[in-house]
């Protein structure tokens, strides 16, 4: 009996030590991804469009000034925190965009600063492919629509596309909010967008979105811009969060560290590497 107790006690001690080690490892932030080797070239610009809803026009001038850069591609890199299975992992990430058309998300969840889970998500040619730690998801119409909403919400880091793409339109609501209507194939998706009445900057955007391929109802999905930085002359979020509102807390905290526009991304957007 004493031997059994000793074994049980030893197992409890070892388990407690492993849990403590894991908790410690989850507090270690990874290093940033290597800086992308190419920088943003000189950008063409257009005037701020006329007849925008008042809060949208105010936001455009706060973010861009009097002229809006024309952005065709973007690479956004950073670090943050990601929830997997209820566990909050330190993370680093690189997102690659064809502006208004498609993306790749490369994400590493880390322990002691080392990757333990890797994700590659693609949304190209109107279709999504998710290469996740637990398998691959593709050929799912609901996931395709969710990915399209992700594309347009993440355009927070390349907001020019909301003003330069003729398929996009803004509709007024009130002094501090507007509807953002974006294309989805031959259809359209809609966000409600709120703006800070003092700074004019965007504070949050919400829409109804599918979370999983098997969902029977869409869930309210929120993106928030918490702090701002200037990149390539444009104010973009330095810290943003993504929340499924039935969970009540962000599942992804993103801290942008590098934003690059109008570089060649044809190979990188189809790659499996950062």
Buried (B, 14 or more C-beta within 10 A) or exposed (E): EEEEEEEEEEEEEEEEEEEEEEEEBBEEBBEBBEEBEEEBEEBEBEEBEEEBBEBBBBBBBBBBBEBBBBBBBBBBBBBBBBBBEEEBBBBBBBBBBBBBBBBBBBBBBBBBEEBEBBBBBBBBEEBBBBBBEEEEBEEBEBBBBBBBBBBBBBBBBBBBBBBBBEEBBBEEBEEBBBBBBBBBEEEEBBBBBBBBEEEBBBBBBBBBBBBEBEEEEBBEBBBBBBEBBEBBBBBBBBBBBBBBEEEEEBBBBBBBBBBBBBBEBEEBBEBEEB
